[in-house]
């Protein structure tokens, strides 16, 4: 589920869904608003997968959660 294999396409893996989420984090946003913005994509099949993907991005230090908002980590 995290990485693609012969039964899971890249776009449906956690890595693929993370690649779908990151470009859409252009400004700090609440989790509920981000979910409402992204749930229309067929790759994000459930809220659970959405949250697991956010966990994965957080562990990779690509996003941060501060004051109730999710934002991208600036890697300058």
C-alpha positions in Angstrom: 0.0 0.0 0.0 2.9 2.4 0.7 4.7 1.6 -2.5 3.4 0.3 -5.8 3.5 -3.4 -6.7 2.0 -5.7 -9.3 -1.5 -5.2 -7.8 -1.3 -1.5 -6.7 -0.7 1.2 -9.3 1.7 4.0 -8.4 -1.2 6.6 -8.4 -3.1 4.5 -5.8 -0.1 3.9 -3.5 0.6 6.1 -0.5 3.6 7.6 -2.3 1.4 8.4 -5.3 -1.4 9.9 -3.2 1.3 11.9 -1.3 2.4 13.3 -4.7 -1.2 14.3 -5.4 -1.5 16.1 -2.0 1.8 18.0 -1.8 1.3 20.3 -4.8 -2.1 21.3 -3.4 -0.7 22.5 -0.1 0.0 26.0 -1.3 -1.0 27.6 1.9 -1.7 26.4 5.5 -5.1 24.7 5.6 -7.2 22.8 8.2 -7.4 19.0 7.7 -11.2 19.1 7.1 -10.8 21.7 4.3 -8.0 19.8 2.7 -10.1 16.6 2.8 -13.1 18.4 1.2 -10.7 19.7 -1.5 -9.2 16.3 -2.3 -11.9 13.7 -1.7 -13.1 14.1 -5.3 -9.9 12.3 -6.6 -10.4 8.6 -7.3 -6.9 7.8 -6.0 -7.9 8.9 -2.5 -10.4 6.1 -1.9 -11.2 6.8 1.8 -10.6 9.2 4.6 -8.5 6.6 6.2 -6.1 6.5 3.2 -6.0 10.3 3.3 -5.0 10.3 7.0 -2.4 7.5 6.5 -0.9 9.5 3.6 -0.7 12.6 5.8 1.0 10.5 8.5 3.5 9.3 5.9 4.2 12.8 4.6 4.7 14.0 8.2 7.1 11.2 9.0 9.1 12.1 5.9 9.2 15.7 7.2 7.3 17.1 4.1 4.4 18.6 6.0 3.8 20.0 9.4 0.8 20.5 11.7 0.8 23.8 13.6 -2.0 25.8 15.2 -4.6 23.4 13.6 -3.3 23.9 10.1 -1.4 21.6 7.8 1.3 23.2 5.6 4.3 22.1 3.6 7.7 22.2 5.2 10.0 24.7 3.5 13.3 23.0 2.5 15.4 25.9 1.5 
